[in-house]
Amino acid sequence: MALNSLNKLSGPGQAKRSGLTQYFPFLAWLTHYRRELFVGDLLAGLIVAIMLVPQGMAYALLAGLPPEIGLYASIAPLIIYGLLGTSRTLAVGPVAIVSLLVASGISPLAEPGTADYVRLALTLAFLVGMIQFSLGLIRLGFLVNFLSHPVLAGFTSAAAIVIGFSQIKHLLGYPVPRTDYFYESVLYTLGHLVSTNLVAVGIGLGSIVILVYFKHGLGRHLNRLGLNKGAIIPLAKSGPLIVVAVGTLLVWSFGLNEAGELKVVGDVPAGLPPLTGPVTDVEVWRALLPTALAISFVGYM
């Protein structure tokens, strides 16, 4: 964003501003915003906003929640962090590993997709927020110095495998029940390969090919054609958007939700949900606390 201009701040007024901007960082870049940065920021904002629609719904489904919950969860964090955050590169919003932890922590307590499940997810979010706020308040940031690179690499690699395999049921087109152990899901999937939906496999593999090409090949090809570098970057980043648009068009044009037996998101309720508070039952909090601690530490790492 426009925080590049902060590097040029100087003069006696800078020290005076530092006290207020410590609590309201947006004042630093807002008061020194450069007009030439507006077009790039606007384009970046549009791309992020558009991509959050399918991404938010996908992460909500991964967490066992209705797809519109992912849209709701993608709105407030971006606005709040844009005003109060200090990192120019941090991705804010739903993430895959947290969605998976939500599903594993709440599914034993309620049926995924039900009203009780949503209330428990809201309560879990509240607990995570309180824990992370407490960690920041008592300044436990020094703990990150004790996290070794092998631990982080092992955790992220294992999380990537679990998250990736949790989506194999959508790629193959048949349901895989939730299990307590990863190997049980693998064995179930391998034992039911005869139920594979070839239409789902075709669309899934085609989407993967498009994403890989946009990430690794399109930029080089456009550069050889002499296209403006300012246009190459947004085009190369638009792969997920193209996949969503083309996939939606194919399913709608050929009726693949019926002819190909593909599952679709369906109707998404319009507007925003009514304000709802978390569950205040102490026993519920006690049951959700281990998951809340795990999500807090994972987000912290």
C-alpha positions in Angstrom: 0.0 0.0 0.0 1.0 3.6 0.3 3.1 3.0 3.4 6.1 3.3 1.1 5.9 7.0 1.7 6.6 6.6 5.4 10.3 6.0 4.6 10.5 9.6 3.5 9.1 11.1 6.7 11.4 13.5 8.4 11.4 16.7 10.4 10.4 17.8 13.9 6.8 16.8 13.5 7.6 13.1 13.0 8.4 12.4 16.7 5.2 14.2 17.6 3.1 12.0 15.4 4.7 8.8 16.4 2.8 8.6 19.7 -0.6 8.7 18.1 0.3 6.5 15.1 1.5 3.9 17.5 -2.2 3.2 18.3 -3.7 4.3 15.0 -1.2 3.3 12.3 -3.5 4.4 9.4 -2.8 8.0 10.3 0.8 7.6 9.2 0.0 6.6 5.6 -3.3 8.5 5.3 -1.7 11.9 6.0 1.2 11.3 3.6 -0.7 9.4 0.8 0.6 10.0 -2.7 -1.9 10.3 -5.5 0.2 8.2 -8.0 -0.3 5.2 -5.7 -4.1 5.3 -6.0 -4.5 3.3 -9.2 -2.3 0.5 -8.0 -4.0 0.4 -4.6 -7.5 0.4 -6.2 -6.6 -2.4 -8.6 -5.1 -4.5 -5.7 -8.3 -3.8 -3.6 -10.6 -4.9 -6.4 -8.6 -8.2 -7.0 -8.6 -9.0 -3.3 -12.3 -8.2 -2.9 -13.3 -10.4 -5.9 -11.1 -13.3 -4.8 -12.4 -13.2 -1.3 -15.8 -14.3 -2.5 -14.9 -17.8 -3.6 -12.1 -18.1 -1.1 -14.3 -17.2 1.8 -17.0 -19.6 0.8 -14.5 -22.4 0.3 -13.0 -21.9 3.7 -16.4 -21.8 5.3 -17.3 -25.1 3.7 -14.0 -26.5 4.9 -14.9 -25.5 8.5 -18.3 -27.1 8.2 -20.2 -23.8 8.0 -22.7 -22.4 5.5 -20.8 -20.7 2.6 -22.2 -17.2 3.5 -20.4 -17.3 6.8 -17.1 -17.2 5.0 -18.3 -14.0 3.2 -19.3 -12.4 6.5 -15.9 -13.3 8.0 -14.1 -11.7 5.1 -15.5 -8.2 5.6 -14.7 -6.8 9.1 -11.1 -8.1 9.5 -10.0 -6.3 6.3 -11.5 -3.0 7.4 -10.2 -3.3 11.0 -6.7 -4.4 10.0 -6.5 -1.7 7.3 -6.9 0.9 10.0 -5.1 -0.6 12.9 -2.6 -3.0 11.3 1.1 -2.3 10.6 2.1 -5.0 8.0 1.8 -4.2 4.3 2.0 -7.8 3.2 -0.1 -9.7 5.8 -3.1 -11.6 4.4 -6.1 -11.0 6.6 -9.3 -13.2 6.7 -10.2 -16.9 6.7 -7.3 -19.4 6.3 -7.4 -23.1 5.5 -5.6 -24.5 8.6 -7.9 -22.5 11.0 -11.0 -23.6 9.1 -9.8 -27.2 9.5 -9.2 -26.7 13.2 -12.7 -25.2 13.6 -14.3 -28.3 12.0 -12.3 -30.8 14.1 -13.1 -28.9 17.3 -16.8 -28.3 16.8 -18.0 -31.3 14.8 -18.0 -33.6 17.9 -20.3 -31.1 19.6 -22.8 -30.3 16.9 -23.9 -31.3 13.4 -22.0 -29.3 10.7 -24.1 -26.7 9.0 -26.8 -26.5 11.8 -27.7 -23.4 13.8 -26.1 -24.9 16.9 -22.9 -25.4 14.9 -22.8 -21.8 13.8 -23.4 -20.6 17.4 -20.5 -22.7 18.6 -18.3 -21.4 15.8 -19.2 -17.8 16.9 -18.4 -18.7 20.5 -15.1 -20.3 19.4 -14.1 -17.1 17.5 -14.9 -15.0 20.6 -12.7 -17.2 22.8 -9.8 -17.0 20.2 -10.1 -13.3 20.1 -10.0 -13.0 23.9 -7.0 -15.3 24.1 -5.0 -13.5 21.4 -5.9 -10.1 22.9 -4.6 -11.3 26.2 -1.4 -12.6 24.6 -0.8 -9.1 23.1 -1.7 -7.3 26.3 0.9 -9.2 28.4 3.4 -9.0 25.5 4.2 -12.6 24.9 5.7 -11.9 21.5 9.2 -13.0 22.7 8.0 -16.6 22.7 8.4 -16.7 18.9 12.2 -16.7 19.5 11.9 -20.2 20.8 10.1 -21.6 17.7 12.7 -23.5 15.6 12.5 -23.6 11.8 12.2 -27.4 11.7 9.1 -27.2 14.0 7.5 -24.6 11.8 8.4 -26.4 8.6 7.0 -29.7 9.9 3.8 -28.1 11.1 3.2 -26.2 7.8 4.0 -29.3 5.7 1.7 -31.5 7.7 -1.0 -28.9 7.6 -0.7 -28.6 3.8 -1.0 -32.4 3.4 -4.1 -32.6 5.7 -5.8 -29.6 4.1 -5.0 -30.8 0.6 -6.3 -34.3 1.2 -9.5 -32.9 2.9 -10.4 -31.5 -0.5 -9.8 -34.8 -2.4 -13.5 -35.6 -1.9 -14.5 -32.6 -4.1 -11.9 -33.5 -6.7 -13.0 -37.1 -7.0 -16.7 -36.3 -6.6 -17.8 -38.6 -3.8 -18.2 -38.0 -0.1 -15.5 -39.0 2.4 -16.7 -39.0 6.0 -14.8 -37.2 8.7 -12.6 -39.5 10.8 -10.5 -39.1 13.9 -7.3 -40.2 12.1 -5.8 -39.1 8.8 -4.8 -42.6 7.7 -8.5 -43.7 8.0 -9.5 -41.0 5.5 -6.8 -42.2 3.1 -7.9 -45.8 3.3 -11.5 -44.9 2.8 -10.7 -42.8 -0.2 -8.5 -45.5 -1.8 -11.2 -48.1 -1.2 -13.9 -46.2 -2.9 -12.1 -45.0 -6.1 -14.7 -46.8 -8.2 -17.2 -44.1 -7.1 -15.1 -41.4 -8.8 -17.0 -38.8 -10.8 -15.1 -38.2 -14.0 -16.8 -34.9 -14.6 -15.6 -33.6 -11.2 -12.1 -34.9 -11.9 -12.0 -33.2 -15.3 -13.0 -29.8 -13.9 -10.7 -30.2 -10.9 -7.6 -31.1 -12.9 -8.4 -28.5 -15.5 -8.6 -25.9 -12.8 -5.2 -27.0 -11.4 -3.6 -26.8 -14.8 -4.9 -23.2 -15.2 -3.7 -22.1 -11.8 -0.2 -23.6 -12.4 0.1 -21.9 -15.8 -1.0 -18.5 -14.5 1.4 -18.7 -11.6 4.5 -20.0 -13.5 4.0 -19.5 -17.2 1.7 -16.7 -18.2 3.9 -13.9 -16.8 6.9 -15.0 -18.9 4.8 -15.4 -22.1 3.2 -11.9 -21.7 6.7 -10.5 -21.0 8.0 -11.9 -24.3 5.1 -10.3 -26.1 6.2 -6.9 -24.8 3.2 -6.2 -22.6 3.4 -3.4 -20.0 4.8 -4.8 -16.8 2.1 -3.0 -14.8 -0.5 -5.1 -16.6 1.4 -8.4 -16.5 1.2 -8.7 -12.7 -2.6 -8.3 -12.3 -3.2 -10.7 -15.2 -0.8 -13.3 -13.8 -2.6 -13.0 -10.4 -6.0 -13.5 -11.9 -5.8 -17.3 -12.3 -8.2 -18.1 -9.4 -10.7 -15.6 -10.7 -10.5 -17.2 -14.2 -11.0 -20.7 -12.7 -14.1 -19.6 -10.8 -15.6 -17.8 -13.7 -14.9 -20.6 -16.3 -16.0 -23.3 -13.9 -19.2 -21.5 -13.0 -20.0 -20.9 -16.7 -19.4 -24.6 -17.6 -21.6 -25.9 -14.8 -24.4 -23.4 -15.7 -24.2 -23.8 -19.5 -24.3 -27.6 -19.5 -26.3 -28.2 -16.3 -23.5 -30.3 -14.8 -25.0 -30.0 -11.4 -27.7 -32.5 -12.7 -26.2 -34.1 -15.8 -22.8 -34.5 -14.2 -24.0 -34.9 -10.6 -21.8 -32.1 -9.4 -22.5 -30.4 -6.1 -22.9 -26.6 -6.2 -23.0 -24.0 -3.5 -26.6 -23.2 -4.1 -28.5 -20.0 -3.0 -26.5 -17.7 -0.8 -28.7 -15.5 1.5 -28.6 -11.8 0.6 -27.7 -9.1 3.1 -26.0 -9.4 6.5 -27.0 -11.7 9.4 -28.6 -10.4 12.6 -26.2 -9.6 15.4 -25.8 -12.7 17.6 -23.8 -13.1 20.8 -21.7 -16.1 21.8 -22.9 -18.9 24.0 -22.3 -18.0 27.6 -22.5 -21.5 29.0 -19.4 -22.3 31.0 -19.5 -26.0 30.0 -19.5 -25.0 26.3 -16.5 -22.7 26.9 -14.7 -25.5 28.7 -15.3 -27.8 25.8 -14.2 -25.3 23.2 -11.1 -24.0 25.1 -8.6 -26.6 23.8 -9.5 -25.8 20.2 -9.5 -22.0 21.0 -5.9 -22.4 22.4 -4.8 -24.4 19.4 -6.2 -21.8 16.9 -4.7 -18.9 18.9 -1.2 -20.5 18.9 -1.4 -21.5 15.2 -2.5 -18.0 14.3 0.3 -16.6 16.4 2.9 -18.8 14.8 
